[in-house]
Amino acid sequence: MKFVSYLNKKEERLGILFNDKVYDLQKSASSIKIKLPSTMKKFLEGETAYMKLAHKVFEAIKKEKIKSGLKYNRLVLLSPVPNPTSLRDGYAFRQHVFTARRNRGVEMIPEFDQFPIFYFGNHNSVFGPGNIKVEDDHLKGLDFELECAIVIGKKGKNISSNKADEYIAGYMIMNDLSARVLQMEEMKLSLGPAKGKDFATTLGPWLVTPDELEPYRLKTKFGNKYNLEMKARHNGKQISQGNVNQMDWTFAEIIERASYGVTLYPGDVIGSGTVGTGCYLELNGTWAIEAKEKGLEHKPVWLNDGDEIELEITGLGILKNKLKKSKTSRSILAKKKL
């Protein structure tokens, strides 16, 4: 199944996407005497019991027993999970880490190969497809990050990697928008990316259940991987290409570490981290090295006001966002003390 969260008369609703139509989950369920909630948050709280009921609704839709679908392209889409209970972002692609460090002239960090890590993002700054408002300082080195994300579908603690895939409700595309000037300033203090990454994370366009991705599944002894091609386009030009199967740490392994001594809840979102070539921070470094070898100089490329960034993953759709500068000019960088 593909789930979408959308606005209907300014009210958040949860629907099932099928053949370019969206079927309101609560209303569709009610028509076949099944009771389900109207929002993704409440739906995920019902864990596997609600998911099984949703599958029954989906079967009724496919058999045309339910015909009240809305045209997908006319809806205002939200993040599939509009209000995550938490937001973690991993660091699962070795190629990205290695290349980014090489471009800075530093050795590969050995701890990467020892355990999967993550940091917490701002779960209150999550958006779906569409326009994203940014401030002046965000546009100083504004970057995209091409990622895959999961949402937890049932409560668990101390989850082993060989069971962790059972806790995944679905997969979606994630863009971890990053203000690199702010990020690099604050990371000198070794407390993480902070203001450089807390203003906007986009998710979407759909939440895809694991059974829908079964043809792409690659089973490993450390959990599932998926053969899903990943692409990024900036103003229509492709700039990045990778694959979800290149994750050196599986989502199952990340879940195992994240849940150690801690309860994961339905609605918790976990990102994969950036795929190799999946951000301008990495690409600019590579392009600068290539230019230098030719005796040339590379001018860094970043996202600008009015630009459009599209992220695409096989089976998960296309997540499209347009950057819009706030009408009010303001700067936090200008307030630094000497």
Sequence and secondary structure as in RCSB ss.txt:
>XXXX:A:sequence
MKFVSYLNKKEERLGILFNDKVYDLQKSASSIKIKLPSTMKKFLEGETAYMKLAHKVFEAIKKEKIKSGLKYNRL
VLLSPVPNPTSLRDGYAFRQHVFTARRNRGVEMIPEFDQFPIFYFGNHNSVFGPGNIKVEDDHLKGLDFELECAI
VIGKKGKNISSNKADEYIAGYMIMNDLSARVLQMEEMKLSLGPAKGKDFATTLGPWLVTPDELEPYRLKTKFGNK
YNLEMKARHNGKQISQGNVNQMDWTFAEIIERASYGVTLYPGDVIGSGTVGTGCYLELNGTWAIEAKEKGLEHKP
VWLNDGDEIELEITGLGILKNKLKKSKTSRSILAKKKL
>XXXX:A:secstr
 EEEEEEETTEEEEEEEETTEEEEHHHHHHHTT    SSHHHHHHTHHHHHHHHHHHHHHHHTTS    EEGGGS
EE  SSSS SEEEEE   HHHHHHHHHHTT    GGGGT   EEE  TTSEE SEEEEE GGGGSSEE  EEEEE
EE S EES  HHHHGGGEEEEEEEEE EEHHHHHHHHTTTS SGGGTSS EEEEEEEE GGGGGGGEEEETTEEE
E  EEEEEETTEEEEEEEGGG SS HHHHHHHHTTTSEE TTEEEE    TT SHHHHHHHHHHHHHHTT     
  B TT EEEEEETTTEEEEEEEEE SS   SGGG   
